[in-house]
Amino acid sequence: MAGLADEVSRQSGKQITYTDLPVDKYVGVLVDGGTPQAGAEIVADGDRGVASGDLHVEGNDLERLIGRQPTTLAEASRDAM
């Protein structure tokens, strides 16, 4: 997420920051925002897994699956502006 914040900052010319919260604090923020406790715990645990590399795959599986080069973060950020 820090990389995404950096790229959006670069593309937009505005400083975007990312704060990595511990799971318990993230759950609290989600609950305070109206997410039910159980849902907040699921989201926070999923994000914890992503941050620790649970979804990281080496190789070109995505390219083979979609039949083209994946869009880069820079391209996606630029196109979203």
N, CA, C and O atoms as a Maestro MAE file, in Angstrom:
{
 s_m_m2io_version
 :::
 2.0.0
}

f_m_ct {
 s_m_title
 :::
 protein
 m_atom[324] {
  # First column is atom index #
  i_m_mmod_type
  r_m_x_coord
  r_m_y_coord
  r_m_z_coord
  i_m_residue_number
  s_m_chain_name
  s_m_pdb_residue_name
  s_m_pdb_atom_name
  i_m_atomic_number
  :::
  1 25 0.815 -1.194 0.000 1 A "MET " " N  " 7
  2 3 0.000 0.000 0.000 1 A "MET " " CA " 6
  3 2 0.859 1.259 0.000 1 A "MET " " C  " 6
  4 15 0.465 2.284 -0.556 1 A "MET " " O  " 8
  5 25 2.032 1.182 0.622 2 A "ALA " " N  " 7
  6 3 2.929 2.342 0.600 2 A "ALA " " CA " 6
  7 2 3.351 2.643 -0.830 2 A "ALA " " C  " 6
  8 15 3.448 3.808 -1.217 2 A "ALA " " O  " 8
  9 25 3.601 1.603 -1.617 3 A "GLY " " N  " 7
  10 3 3.955 1.788 -3.018 3 A "GLY " " CA " 6
  11 2 2.829 2.429 -3.807 3 A "GLY " " C  " 6
  12 15 3.076 3.269 -4.674 3 A "GLY " " O  " 8
  13 25 1.596 2.042 -3.516 4 A "LEU " " N  " 7
  14 3 0.445 2.645 -4.173 4 A "LEU " " CA " 6
  15 2 0.353 4.126 -3.807 4 A "LEU " " C  " 6
  16 15 0.142 4.968 -4.680 4 A "LEU " " O  " 8
  17 25 0.510 4.444 -2.534 5 A "ALA " " N  " 7
  18 3 0.474 5.849 -2.100 5 A "ALA " " CA " 6
  19 2 1.561 6.656 -2.796 5 A "ALA " " C  " 6
  20 15 1.320 7.786 -3.221 5 A "ALA " " O  " 8
  21 25 2.754 6.084 -2.917 6 A "ASP " " N  " 7
  22 3 3.856 6.774 -3.594 6 A "ASP " " CA " 6
  23 2 3.531 7.026 -5.063 6 A "ASP " " C  " 6
  24 15 3.780 8.113 -5.584 6 A "ASP " " O  " 8
  25 25 2.981 6.026 -5.718 7 A "GLU " " N  " 7
  26 3 2.675 6.171 -7.146 7 A "GLU " " CA " 6
  27 2 1.546 7.165 -7.377 7 A "GLU " " C  " 6
  28 15 1.614 7.967 -8.309 7 A "GLU " " O  " 8
  29 25 0.515 7.127 -6.551 8 A "VAL " " N  " 7
  30 3 -0.576 8.099 -6.690 8 A "VAL " " CA " 6
  31 2 -0.050 9.510 -6.407 8 A "VAL " " C  " 6
  32 15 -0.459 10.465 -7.066 8 A "VAL " " O  " 8
  33 25 0.840 9.643 -5.446 9 A "SER " " N  " 7
  34 3 1.467 10.944 -5.182 9 A "SER " " CA " 6
  35 2 2.201 11.437 -6.414 9 A "SER " " C  " 6
  36 15 2.061 12.594 -6.810 9 A "SER " " O  " 8
  37 25 2.981 10.560 -7.017 10 A "ARG " " N  " 7
  38 3 3.754 10.922 -8.199 10 A "ARG " " CA " 6
  39 2 2.841 11.329 -9.349 10 A "ARG " " C  " 6
  40 15 3.086 12.335 -10.015 10 A "ARG " " O  " 8
  41 25 1.797 10.553 -9.581 11 A "GLN " " N  " 7
  42 3 0.892 10.810 -10.704 11 A "GLN " " CA " 6
  43 2 0.032 12.052 -10.481 11 A "GLN " " C  " 6
  44 15 -0.253 12.784 -11.430 11 A "GLN " " O  " 8
  45 25 -0.382 12.295 -9.243 12 A "SER " " N  " 7
  46 3 -1.310 13.395 -8.964 12 A "SER " " CA " 6
  47 2 -0.617 14.702 -8.605 12 A "SER " " C  " 6
  48 15 -1.216 15.774 -8.683 12 A "SER " " O  " 8
  49 25 0.650 14.605 -8.212 13 A "GLY " " N  " 7
  50 3 1.343 15.801 -7.752 13 A "GLY " " CA " 6
  51 2 0.944 16.216 -6.349 13 A "GLY " " C  " 6
  52 15 1.308 17.300 -5.892 13 A "GLY " " O  " 8
  53 25 0.198 15.360 -5.663 14 A "LYS " " N  " 7
  54 3 -0.231 15.622 -4.286 14 A "LYS " " CA " 6
  55 2 0.383 14.569 -3.381 14 A "LYS " " C  " 6
  56 15 0.513 13.410 -3.774 14 A "LYS " " O  " 8
  57 25 0.761 14.963 -2.171 15 A "GLN " " N  " 7
  58 3 1.359 14.018 -1.234 15 A "GLN " " CA " 6
  59 2 0.269 13.127 -0.635 15 A "GLN " " C  " 6
  60 15 -0.635 13.610 0.048 15 A "GLN " " O  " 8
  61 25 0.363 11.846 -0.893 16 A "ILE " " N  " 7
  62 3 -0.552 10.850 -0.344 16 A "ILE " " CA " 6
  63 2 0.260 9.979 0.610 16 A "ILE " " C  " 6
  64 15 1.329 9.489 0.249 16 A "ILE " " O  " 8
  65 25 -0.242 9.790 1.810 17 A "THR " " N  " 7
  66 3 0.484 8.969 2.775 17 A "THR " " CA " 6
  67 2 -0.321 7.715 3.101 17 A "THR " " C  " 6
  68 15 -1.541 7.674 2.941 17 A "THR " " O  " 8
  69 25 0.383 6.720 3.551 18 A "TYR " " N  " 7
  70 3 -0.221 5.456 3.979 18 A "TYR " " CA " 6
  71 2 0.298 5.140 5.374 18 A "TYR " " C  " 6
  72 15 1.497 5.217 5.638 18 A "TYR " " O  " 8
  73 25 -0.613 4.786 6.252 19 A "THR " " N  " 7
  74 3 -0.241 4.391 7.606 19 A "THR " " CA " 6
  75 2 -0.612 2.930 7.788 19 A "THR " " C  " 6
  76 15 -1.783 2.563 7.684 19 A "THR " " O  " 8
  77 25 0.378 2.104 8.058 20 A "ASP " " N  " 7
  78 3 0.153 0.679 8.276 20 A "ASP " " CA " 6
  79 2 -0.215 0.476 9.740 20 A "ASP " " C  " 6
  80 15 0.626 0.624 10.626 20 A "ASP " " O  " 8
  81 25 -1.461 0.139 9.985 21 A "LEU " " N  " 7
  82 3 -1.939 -0.047 11.351 21 A "LEU " " CA " 6
  83 2 -1.786 -1.490 11.801 21 A "LEU " " C  " 6
  84 15 -1.922 -2.403 10.987 21 A "LEU " " O  " 8
  85 25 -1.506 -1.714 13.077 22 A "PRO " " N  " 7
  86 3 -1.569 -3.074 13.605 22 A "PRO " " CA " 6
  87 2 -3.004 -3.593 13.452 22 A "PRO " " C  " 6
  88 15 -3.953 -2.810 13.432 22 A "PRO " " O  " 8
  89 25 -3.152 -4.898 13.345 23 A "VAL " " N  " 7
  90 3 -4.461 -5.509 13.088 23 A "VAL " " CA " 6
  91 2 -5.515 -5.029 14.077 23 A "VAL " " C  " 6
  92 15 -6.621 -4.678 13.666 23 A "VAL " " O  " 8
  93 25 -5.201 -5.004 15.370 24 A "ASP " " N  " 7
  94 3 -6.215 -4.614 16.362 24 A "ASP " " CA " 6
  95 2 -6.663 -3.168 16.176 24 A "ASP " " C  " 6
  96 15 -7.842 -2.860 16.350 24 A "ASP " " O  " 8
  97 25 -5.744 -2.290 15.828 25 A "LYS " " N  " 7
  98 3 -6.112 -0.886 15.601 25 A "LYS " " CA " 6
  99 2 -6.929 -0.750 14.316 25 A "LYS " " C  " 6
  100 15 -7.870 0.042 14.256 25 A "LYS " " O  " 8
  101 25 -6.572 -1.515 13.299 26 A "TYR " " N  " 7
  102 3 -7.323 -1.486 12.048 26 A "TYR " " CA " 6
  103 2 -8.751 -1.970 12.274 26 A "TYR " " C  " 6
  104 15 -9.698 -1.376 11.759 26 A "TYR " " O  " 8
  105 25 -8.906 -3.038 13.039 27 A "VAL " " N  " 7
  106 3 -10.242 -3.522 13.388 27 A "VAL " " CA " 6
  107 2 -11.020 -2.402 14.065 27 A "VAL " " C  " 6
  108 15 -12.183 -2.167 13.737 27 A "VAL " " O  " 8
  109 25 -10.384 -1.709 15.010 28 A "GLY " " N  " 7
  110 3 -11.043 -0.617 15.717 28 A "GLY " " CA " 6
  111 2 -11.497 0.494 14.785 28 A "GLY " " C  " 6
  112 15 -12.606 1.009 14.930 28 A "GLY " " O  " 8
  113 25 -10.662 0.864 13.841 29 A "VAL " " N  " 7
  114 3 -11.024 1.913 12.874 29 A "VAL " " CA " 6
  115 2 -12.229 1.464 12.045 29 A "VAL " " C  " 6
  116 15 -13.165 2.235 11.830 29 A "VAL " " O  " 8
  117 25 -12.200 0.224 11.585 30 A "LEU " " N  " 7
  118 3 -13.315 -0.289 10.788 30 A "LEU " " CA " 6
  119 2 -14.607 -0.331 11.596 30 A "LEU " " C  " 6
  120 15 -15.666 0.058 11.101 30 A "LEU " " O  " 8
  121 25 -14.522 -0.800 12.833 31 A "VAL " " N  " 7
  122 3 -15.714 -0.861 13.698 31 A "VAL " " CA " 6
  123 2 -16.227 0.552 13.972 31 A "VAL " " C  " 6
  124 15 -17.432 0.797 13.915 31 A "VAL " " O  " 8
  125 25 -15.322 1.474 14.267 32 A "ASP " " N  " 7
  126 3 -15.727 2.864 14.505 32 A "ASP " " CA " 6
  127 2 -16.409 3.470 13.283 32 A "ASP " " C  " 6
  128 15 -17.245 4.364 13.411 32 A "ASP " " O  " 8
  129 25 -16.049 2.983 12.101 33 A "GLY " " N  " 7
  130 3 -16.650 3.460 10.862 33 A "GLY " " CA " 6
  131 2 -17.946 2.756 10.501 33 A "GLY " " C  " 6
  132 15 -18.552 3.060 9.474 33 A "GLY " " O  " 8
  133 25 -18.380 1.808 11.343 34 A "GLY " " N  " 7
  134 3 -19.664 1.157 11.123 34 A "GLY " " CA " 6
  135 2 -19.608 -0.280 10.645 34 A "GLY " " C  " 6
  136 15 -20.651 -0.899 10.434 34 A "GLY " " O  " 8
  137 25 -18.414 -0.825 10.471 35 A "THR " " N  " 7
  138 3 -18.306 -2.220 10.055 35 A "THR " " CA " 6
  139 2 -18.577 -3.118 11.260 35 A "THR " " C  " 6
  140 15 -18.022 -2.879 12.333 35 A "THR " " O  " 8
  141 25 -19.406 -4.132 11.113 36 A "PRO " " N  " 7
  142 3 -19.622 -5.059 12.232 36 A "PRO " " CA " 6
  143 2 -18.293 -5.712 12.657 36 A "PRO " " C  " 6
  144 15 -17.411 -5.930 11.826 36 A "PRO " " O  " 8
  145 25 -18.165 -6.012 13.922 37 A "GLN " " N  " 7
  146 3 -16.924 -6.554 14.487 37 A "GLN " " CA " 6
  147 2 -16.406 -7.751 13.692 37 A "GLN " " C  " 6
  148 15 -15.230 -7.793 13.334 37 A "GLN " " O  " 8
  149 25 -17.274 -8.721 13.415 38 A "ALA " " N  " 7
  150 3 -16.829 -9.927 12.710 38 A "ALA " " CA " 6
  151 2 -16.312 -9.583 11.312 38 A "ALA " " C  " 6
  152 15 -15.299 -10.124 10.870 38 A "ALA " " O  " 8
  153 25 -17.001 -8.695 10.629 39 A "GLY " " N  " 7
  154 3 -16.559 -8.289 9.297 39 A "GLY " " CA " 6
  155 2 -15.232 -7.543 9.339 39 A "GLY " " C  " 6
  156 15 -14.369 -7.735 8.482 39 A "GLY " " O  " 8
  157 25 -15.083 -6.687 10.350 40 A "ALA " " N  " 7
  158 3 -13.836 -5.934 10.513 40 A "ALA " " CA " 6
  159 2 -12.668 -6.884 10.752 40 A "ALA " " C  " 6
  160 15 -11.579 -6.677 10.216 40 A "ALA " " O  " 8
  161 25 -12.886 -7.915 11.547 41 A "GLU " " N  " 7
  162 3 -11.824 -8.883 11.825 41 A "GLU " " CA " 6
  163 2 -11.437 -9.659 10.567 41 A "GLU " " C  " 6
  164 15 -10.261 -9.958 10.356 41 A "GLU " " O  " 8
  165 25 -12.415 -9.981 9.741 42 A "ILE " " N  " 7
  166 3 -12.136 -10.698 8.492 42 A "ILE " " CA " 6
  167 2 -11.328 -9.817 7.546 42 A "ILE " " C  " 6
  168 15 -10.332 -10.261 6.976 42 A "ILE " " O  " 8
  169 25 -11.757 -8.574 7.380 43 A "VAL " " N  " 7
  170 3 -11.039 -7.646 6.492 43 A "VAL " " CA " 6
  171 2 -9.614 -7.431 6.986 43 A "VAL " " C  " 6
  172 15 -8.665 -7.510 6.206 43 A "VAL " " O  " 8
  173 25 -9.463 -7.161 8.275 44 A "ALA " " N  " 7
  174 3 -8.135 -6.897 8.837 44 A "ALA " " CA " 6
  175 2 -7.229 -8.117 8.699 44 A "ALA " " C  " 6
  176 15 -6.041 -7.976 8.408 44 A "ALA " " O  " 8
  177 25 -7.775 -9.304 8.905 45 A "ASP " " N  " 7
  178 3 -6.959 -10.506 8.761 45 A "ASP " " CA " 6
  179 2 -6.562 -10.721 7.306 45 A "ASP " " C  " 6
  180 15 -5.437 -11.134 7.024 45 A "ASP " " O  " 8
  181 25 -7.473 -10.443 6.386 46 A "GLY " " N  " 7
  182 3 -7.131 -10.549 4.969 46 A "GLY " " CA " 6
  183 2 -6.021 -9.587 4.585 46 A "GLY " " C  " 6
  184 15 -5.095 -9.954 3.863 46 A "GLY " " O  " 8
  185 25 -6.113 -8.367 5.064 47 A "ASP " " N  " 7
  186 3 -5.066 -7.380 4.779 47 A "ASP " " CA " 6
  187 2 -3.742 -7.781 5.415 47 A "ASP " " C  " 6
  188 15 -2.682 -7.559 4.829 47 A "ASP " " O  " 8
  189 25 -3.791 -8.363 6.593 48 A "ARG " " N  " 7
  190 3 -2.573 -8.862 7.247 48 A "ARG " " CA " 6
  191 2 -1.921 -9.925 6.381 48 A "ARG " " C  " 6
  192 15 -0.702 -9.931 6.207 48 A "ARG " " O  " 8
  193 25 -2.723 -10.816 5.843 49 A "GLY " " N  " 7
  194 3 -2.198 -11.863 4.972 49 A "GLY " " CA " 6
  195 2 -1.572 -11.318 3.710 49 A "GLY " " C  " 6
  196 15 -0.498 -11.759 3.300 49 A "GLY " " O  " 8
  197 25 -2.238 -10.362 3.093 50 A "VAL " " N  " 7
  198 3 -1.685 -9.741 1.884 50 A "VAL " " CA " 6
  199 2 -0.353 -9.068 2.215 50 A "VAL " " C  " 6
  200 15 0.617 -9.208 1.470 50 A "VAL " " O  " 8
  201 25 -0.306 -8.342 3.329 51 A "ALA " " N  " 7
  202 3 0.927 -7.641 3.717 51 A "ALA " " CA " 6
  203 2 2.074 -8.610 3.974 51 A "ALA " " C  " 6
  204 15 3.237 -8.266 3.761 51 A "ALA " " O  " 8
  205 25 1.756 -9.814 4.428 52 A "SER " " N  " 7
  206 3 2.817 -10.785 4.709 52 A "SER " " CA " 6
  207 2 3.152 -11.645 3.493 52 A "SER " " C  " 6
  208 15 3.972 -12.558 3.585 52 A "SER " " O  " 8
  209 25 2.515 -11.354 2.344 53 A "GLY " " N  " 7
  210 3 2.874 -12.036 1.106 53 A "GLY " " CA " 6
  211 2 2.027 -13.239 0.758 53 A "GLY " " C  " 6
  212 15 2.388 -13.999 -0.141 53 A "GLY " " O  " 8
  213 25 0.910 -13.437 1.441 54 A "ASP " " N  " 7
  214 3 0.090 -14.616 1.173 54 A "ASP " " CA " 6
  215 2 -0.395 -14.712 -0.272 54 A "ASP " " C  " 6
  216 15 -0.619 -15.818 -0.766 54 A "ASP " " O  " 8
  217 25 -0.559 -13.594 -0.955 55 A "LEU " " N  " 7
  218 3 -1.048 -13.626 -2.337 55 A "LEU " " CA " 6
  219 2 0.055 -13.444 -3.372 55 A "LEU " " C  " 6
  220 15 -0.222 -13.402 -4.570 55 A "LEU " " O  " 8
  221 25 1.299 -13.336 -2.924 56 A "HIS " " N  " 7
  222 3 2.412 -13.120 -3.852 56 A "HIS " " CA " 6
  223 2 2.695 -14.397 -4.639 56 A "HIS " " C  " 6
  224 15 2.807 -15.483 -4.071 56 A "HIS " " O  " 8
  225 25 2.806 -14.244 -5.942 57 A "VAL " " N  " 7
  226 3 3.093 -15.370 -6.826 57 A "VAL " " CA " 6
  227 2 4.243 -14.962 -7.736 57 A "VAL " " C  " 6
  228 15 4.185 -13.922 -8.392 57 A "VAL " " O  " 8
  229 25 5.275 -15.774 -7.772 58 A "GLU " " N  " 7
  230 3 6.381 -15.556 -8.721 58 A "GLU " " CA " 6
  231 2 5.964 -16.116 -10.071 58 A "GLU " " C  " 6
  232 15 5.224 -17.096 -10.151 58 A "GLU " " O  " 8
  233 25 6.439 -15.492 -11.107 59 A "GLY " " N  " 7
  234 3 6.175 -16.032 -12.435 59 A "GLY " " CA " 6
  235 2 5.182 -15.195 -13.214 59 A "GLY " " C  " 6
  236 15 4.879 -14.058 -12.853 59 A "GLY " " O  " 8
  237 25 4.685 -15.779 -14.288 60 A "ASN " " N  " 7
  238 3 3.804 -15.043 -15.195 60 A "ASN " " CA " 6
  239 2 2.404 -15.649 -15.246 60 A "ASN " " C  " 6
  240 15 1.763 -15.647 -16.297 60 A "ASN " " O  " 8
  241 25 1.930 -16.165 -14.118 61 A "ASP " " N  " 7
  242 3 0.606 -16.795 -14.090 61 A "ASP " " CA " 6
  243 2 -0.500 -15.842 -14.544 61 A "ASP " " C  " 6
  244 15 -1.372 -16.226 -15.323 61 A "ASP " " O  " 8
  245 25 -0.464 -14.592 -14.054 62 A "LEU " " N  " 7
  246 3 -1.515 -13.644 -14.431 62 A "LEU " " CA " 6
  247 2 -1.472 -13.358 -15.930 62 A "LEU " " C  " 6
  248 15 -2.514 -13.323 -16.585 62 A "LEU " " O  " 8
  249 25 -0.299 -13.158 -16.465 63 A "GLU " " N  " 7
  250 3 -0.161 -12.896 -17.907 63 A "GLU " " CA " 6
  251 2 -0.732 -14.057 -18.721 63 A "GLU " " C  " 6
  252 15 -1.450 -13.842 -19.698 63 A "GLU " " O  " 8
  253 25 -0.418 -15.262 -18.325 64 A "ARG " " N  " 7
  254 3 -0.945 -16.440 -19.032 64 A "ARG " " CA " 6
  255 2 -2.461 -16.516 -18.894 64 A "ARG " " C  " 6
  256 15 -3.153 -16.877 -19.847 64 A "ARG " " O  " 8
  257 25 -2.974 -16.184 -17.734 65 A "LEU " " N  " 7
  258 3 -4.409 -16.274 -17.488 65 A "LEU " " CA " 6
  259 2 -5.190 -15.261 -18.321 65 A "LEU " " C  " 6
  260 15 -6.223 -15.599 -18.898 65 A "LEU " " O  " 8
  261 25 -4.701 -14.014 -18.389 66 A "ILE " " N  " 7
  262 3 -5.449 -12.965 -19.094 66 A "ILE " " CA " 6
  263 2 -5.017 -12.786 -20.545 66 A "ILE " " C  " 6
  264 15 -5.660 -12.057 -21.299 66 A "ILE " " O  " 8
  265 25 -3.921 -13.456 -20.942 67 A "GLY " " N  " 7
  266 3 -3.498 -13.421 -22.334 67 A "GLY " " CA " 6
  267 2 -2.821 -12.131 -22.769 67 A "GLY " " C  " 6
  268 15 -2.771 -11.830 -23.961 67 A "GLY " " O  " 8
  269 25 -2.300 -11.365 -21.817 68 A "ARG " " N  " 7
  270 3 -1.587 -10.124 -22.141 68 A "ARG " " CA " 6
  271 2 -0.746 -9.727 -20.935 68 A "ARG " " C  " 6
  272 15 -0.889 -10.290 -19.850 68 A "ARG " " O  " 8
  273 25 0.140 -8.742 -21.143 69 A "GLN " " N  " 7
  274 3 0.915 -8.218 -20.030 69 A "GLN " " CA " 6
  275 2 -0.032 -7.541 -19.035 69 A "GLN " " C  " 6
  276 15 -0.914 -6.790 -19.452 69 A "GLN " " O  " 8
  277 25 0.127 -7.784 -17.746 70 A "PRO " " N  " 7
  278 3 -0.705 -7.076 -16.768 70 A "PRO " " CA " 6
  279 2 -0.427 -5.574 -16.807 70 A "PRO " " C  " 6
  280 15 0.674 -5.145 -17.152 70 A "PRO " " O  " 8
  281 25 -1.420 -4.798 -16.455 71 A "THR " " N  " 7
  282 3 -1.272 -3.357 -16.344 71 A "THR " " CA " 6
  283 2 -0.374 -3.052 -15.149 71 A "THR " " C  " 6
  284 15 -0.547 -3.627 -14.074 71 A "THR " " O  " 8
  285 25 0.575 -2.157 -15.336 72 A "THR " " N  " 7
  286 3 1.466 -1.805 -14.226 72 A "THR " " CA " 6
  287 2 0.752 -0.861 -13.260 72 A "THR " " C  " 6
  288 15 -0.258 -0.248 -13.607 72 A "THR " " O  " 8
  289 25 1.284 -0.755 -12.060 73 A "LEU " " N  " 7
  290 3 0.725 0.182 -11.084 73 A "LEU " " CA " 6
  291 2 0.777 1.603 -11.618 73 A "LEU " " C  " 6
  292 15 -0.172 2.365 -11.435 73 A "LEU " " O  " 8
  293 25 1.868 1.973 -12.275 74 A "ALA " " N  " 7
  294 3 2.000 3.316 -12.834 74 A "ALA " " CA " 6
  295 2 0.919 3.569 -13.894 74 A "ALA " " C  " 6
  296 15 0.309 4.638 -13.921 74 A "ALA " " O  " 8
  297 25 0.687 2.581 -14.762 75 A "GLU " " N  " 7
  298 3 -0.341 2.738 -15.808 75 A "GLU " " CA " 6
  299 2 -1.730 2.846 -15.206 75 A "GLU " " C  " 6
  300 15 -2.516 3.705 -15.606 75 A "GLU " " O  " 8
  301 25 -2.037 1.987 -14.252 76 A "ALA " " N  " 7
  302 3 -3.356 2.016 -13.624 76 A "ALA " " CA " 6
  303 2 -3.593 3.325 -12.887 76 A "ALA " " C  " 6
  304 15 -4.687 3.886 -12.953 76 A "ALA " " O  " 8
  305 25 -2.581 3.812 -12.191 77 A "SER " " N  " 7
  306 3 -2.701 5.077 -11.467 77 A "SER " " CA " 6
  307 2 -2.910 6.234 -12.434 77 A "SER " " C  " 6
  308 15 -3.765 7.093 -12.216 77 A "SER " " O  " 8
  309 25 -2.121 6.247 -13.503 78 A "ARG " " N  " 7
  310 3 -2.251 7.308 -14.515 78 A "ARG " " CA " 6
  311 2 -3.638 7.289 -15.133 78 A "ARG " " C  " 6
  312 15 -4.261 8.340 -15.290 78 A "ARG " " O  " 8
  313 25 -4.125 6.116 -15.483 79 A "ASP " " N  " 7
  314 3 -5.424 5.996 -16.140 79 A "ASP " " CA " 6
  315 2 -6.584 6.373 -15.211 79 A "ASP " " C  " 6
  316 15 -7.648 6.779 -15.678 79 A "ASP " " O  " 8
  317 25 -6.380 6.241 -13.914 80 A "ALA " " N  " 7
  318 3 -7.429 6.563 -12.945 80 A "ALA " " CA " 6
  319 2 -7.514 8.065 -12.660 80 A "ALA " " C  " 6
  320 15 -8.500 8.536 -12.094 80 A "ALA " " O  " 8
  321 25 -6.488 8.809 -13.051 81 A "MET " " N  " 7
  322 3 -6.456 10.251 -12.761 81 A "MET " " CA " 6
  323 2 -7.372 11.008 -13.684 81 A "MET " " C  " 6
  324 15 -7.473 12.231 -13.586 81 A "MET " " O  " 8
  :::
 }
 m_bond[323] {
  # First column is bond index #
  i_m_from
  i_m_to
  i_m_order
  :::
  1 1 2 1
  2 2 3 1
  3 3 4 2
  4 3 5 1
  5 5 6 1
  6 6 7 1
  7 7 8 2
  8 7 9 1
  9 9 10 1
  10 10 11 1
  11 11 12 2
  12 11 13 1
  13 13 14 1
  14 14 15 1
  15 15 16 2
  16 15 17 1
  17 17 18 1
  18 18 19 1
  19 19 20 2
  20 19 21 1
  21 21 22 1
  22 22 23 1
  23 23 24 2
  24 23 25 1
  25 25 26 1
  26 26 27 1
  27 27 28 2
  28 27 29 1
  29 29 30 1
  30 30 31 1
  31 31 32 2
  32 31 33 1
  33 33 34 1
  34 34 35 1
  35 35 36 2
  36 35 37 1
  37 37 38 1
  38 38 39 1
  39 39 40 2
  40 39 41 1
  41 41 42 1
  42 42 43 1
  43 43 44 2
  44 43 45 1
  45 45 46 1
  46 46 47 1
  47 47 48 2
  48 47 49 1
  49 49 50 1
  50 50 51 1
  51 51 52 2
  52 51 53 1
  53 53 54 1
  54 54 55 1
  55 55 56 2
  56 55 57 1
  57 57 58 1
  58 58 59 1
  59 59 60 2
  60 59 61 1
  61 61 62 1
  62 62 63 1
  63 63 64 2
  64 63 65 1
  65 65 66 1
  66 66 67 1
  67 67 68 2
  68 67 69 1
  69 69 70 1
  70 70 71 1
  71 71 72 2
  72 71 73 1
  73 73 74 1
  74 74 75 1
  75 75 76 2
  76 75 77 1
  77 77 78 1
  78 78 79 1
  79 79 80 2
  80 79 81 1
  81 81 82 1
  82 82 83 1
  83 83 84 2
  84 83 85 1
  85 85 86 1
  86 86 87 1
  87 87 88 2
  88 87 89 1
  89 89 90 1
  90 90 91 1
  91 91 92 2
  92 91 93 1
  93 93 94 1
  94 94 95 1
  95 95 96 2
  96 95 97 1
  97 97 98 1
  98 98 99 1
  99 99 100 2
  100 99 101 1
  101 101 102 1
  102 102 103 1
  103 103 104 2
  104 103 105 1
  105 105 106 1
  106 106 107 1
  107 107 108 2
  108 107 109 1
  109 109 110 1
  110 110 111 1
  111 111 112 2
  112 111 113 1
  113 113 114 1
  114 114 115 1
  115 115 116 2
  116 115 117 1
  117 117 118 1
  118 118 119 1
  119 119 120 2
  120 119 121 1
  121 121 122 1
  122 122 123 1
  123 123 124 2
  124 123 125 1
  125 125 126 1
  126 126 127 1
  127 127 128 2
  128 127 129 1
  129 129 130 1
  130 130 131 1
  131 131 132 2
  132 131 133 1
  133 133 134 1
  134 134 135 1
  135 135 136 2
  136 135 137 1
  137 137 138 1
  138 138 139 1
  139 139 140 2
  140 139 141 1
  141 141 142 1
  142 142 143 1
  143 143 144 2
  144 143 145 1
  145 145 146 1
  146 146 147 1
  147 147 148 2
  148 147 149 1
  149 149 150 1
  150 150 151 1
  151 151 152 2
  152 151 153 1
  153 153 154 1
  154 154 155 1
  155 155 156 2
  156 155 157 1
  157 157 158 1
  158 158 159 1
  159 159 160 2
  160 159 161 1
  161 161 162 1
  162 162 163 1
  163 163 164 2
  164 163 165 1
  165 165 166 1
  166 166 167 1
  167 167 168 2
  168 167 169 1
  169 169 170 1
  170 170 171 1
  171 171 172 2
  172 171 173 1
  173 173 174 1
  174 174 175 1
  175 175 176 2
  176 175 177 1
  177 177 178 1
  178 178 179 1
  179 179 180 2
  180 179 181 1
  181 181 182 1
  182 182 183 1
  183 183 184 2
  184 183 185 1
  185 185 186 1
  186 186 187 1
  187 187 188 2
  188 187 189 1
  189 189 190 1
  190 190 191 1
  191 191 192 2
  192 191 193 1
  193 193 194 1
  194 194 195 1
  195 195 196 2
  196 195 197 1
  197 197 198 1
  198 198 199 1
  199 199 200 2
  200 199 201 1
  201 201 202 1
  202 202 203 1
  203 203 204 2
  204 203 205 1
  205 205 206 1
  206 206 207 1
  207 207 208 2
  208 207 209 1
  209 209 210 1
  210 210 211 1
  211 211 212 2
  212 211 213 1
  213 213 214 1
  214 214 215 1
  215 215 216 2
  216 215 217 1
  217 217 218 1
  218 218 219 1
  219 219 220 2
  220 219 221 1
  221 221 222 1
  222 222 223 1
  223 223 224 2
  224 223 225 1
  225 225 226 1
  226 226 227 1
  227 227 228 2
  228 227 229 1
  229 229 230 1
  230 230 231 1
  231 231 232 2
  232 231 233 1
  233 233 234 1
  234 234 235 1
  235 235 236 2
  236 235 237 1
  237 237 238 1
  238 238 239 1
  239 239 240 2
  240 239 241 1
  241 241 242 1
  242 242 243 1
  243 243 244 2
  244 243 245 1
  245 245 246 1
  246 246 247 1
  247 247 248 2
  248 247 249 1
  249 249 250 1
  250 250 251 1
  251 251 252 2
  252 251 253 1
  253 253 254 1
  254 254 255 1
  255 255 256 2
  256 255 257 1
  257 257 258 1
  258 258 259 1
  259 259 260 2
  260 259 261 1
  261 261 262 1
  262 262 263 1
  263 263 264 2
  264 263 265 1
  265 265 266 1
  266 266 267 1
  267 267 268 2
  268 267 269 1
  269 269 270 1
  270 270 271 1
  271 271 272 2
  272 271 273 1
  273 273 274 1
  274 274 275 1
  275 275 276 2
  276 275 277 1
  277 277 278 1
  278 278 279 1
  279 279 280 2
  280 279 281 1
  281 281 282 1
  282 282 283 1
  283 283 284 2
  284 283 285 1
  285 285 286 1
  286 286 287 1
  287 287 288 2
  288 287 289 1
  289 289 290 1
  290 290 291 1
  291 291 292 2
  292 291 293 1
  293 293 294 1
  294 294 295 1
  295 295 296 2
  296 295 297 1
  297 297 298 1
  298 298 299 1
  299 299 300 2
  300 299 301 1
  301 301 302 1
  302 302 303 1
  303 303 304 2
  304 303 305 1
  305 305 306 1
  306 306 307 1
  307 307 308 2
  308 307 309 1
  309 309 310 1
  310 310 311 1
  311 311 312 2
  312 311 313 1
  313 313 314 1
  314 314 315 1
  315 315 316 2
  316 315 317 1
  317 317 318 1
  318 318 319 1
  319 319 320 2
  320 319 321 1
  321 321 322 1
  322 322 323 1
  323 323 324 2
  :::
 }
}
